[in-house]
Amino acid sequence: MFSKNVGGIDRILRIVVGAALLVGFLFNGDSTYGWLYLIGIIPLATGLMSTCPLYSIFGMNTCPRK
């Protein structure tokens, strides 16, 4: 489907930030803007799949060369 374009450190940061935002939603989801924590789904998904559609659009790649 998509080629892998997210490297190691980038991938780890995306997973950590996405998971932290989702945990924030669990603890603070009932606040006025608590639904904004659900944005964490995007970095978590792109980190787990090692691909970022925006990187593809802009021609970026953080994967090490093969």
N, C-alpha and C positions, 0 to 999 in steps of 0.2 A: 504494500500500500504506500507508505512513505519510507524514504530512506532514512537511516539513522544519522542525525546531525547534532545530537546533544552529547557532549563529552562527559568525562568522569566527574570532575568537580562541579560542573554546571548541573549535571544530573542529580548529584547528592544534594546540592543546595535547593533545587526545585522540589525534591521529595521532602526535605526537612521543612521548608517554608509552607508547602501545601499541607502537610500533616499538621503543622502548628496552627495554621488558620482553621483547619477543620476541628481541631481540639478546642480552639477558641470559640467556635460556633457551639460546641457542646456545652461549654461553661457559660457562654454569654449570648446564646441564640435568642433569648427572649427580650433583648434590649431593642431599642428603636431601629438601629441599623445593624442588628445582629446578622441579618441575611447576607451582609457584605462578606462575612467570613466564608461563605460558600464559594467565593472566588478561588479559594484554595484548591478546588477540584481541578482547575486548569493546570497549575504548575505540578500538582501531584500526578495527573494523568500524563503530561508531557515528559515528566521525569521517569515514570515507570515504563513508558513506551520508547524512550530515548529518541523521540522525534518531536520537532516543534514546527508547526505549519508556518509560523511567522518567519522562522529561520529560512525555510524553503523559499518563501516569497522574496526575502531580501538577499538570498544567496549566501547566507552565513552558515558556518559549520564549526563546531567546537570539538568534534571528534578528532583524535589523533590520526595522522596519516597512516595508511596501511603499508 
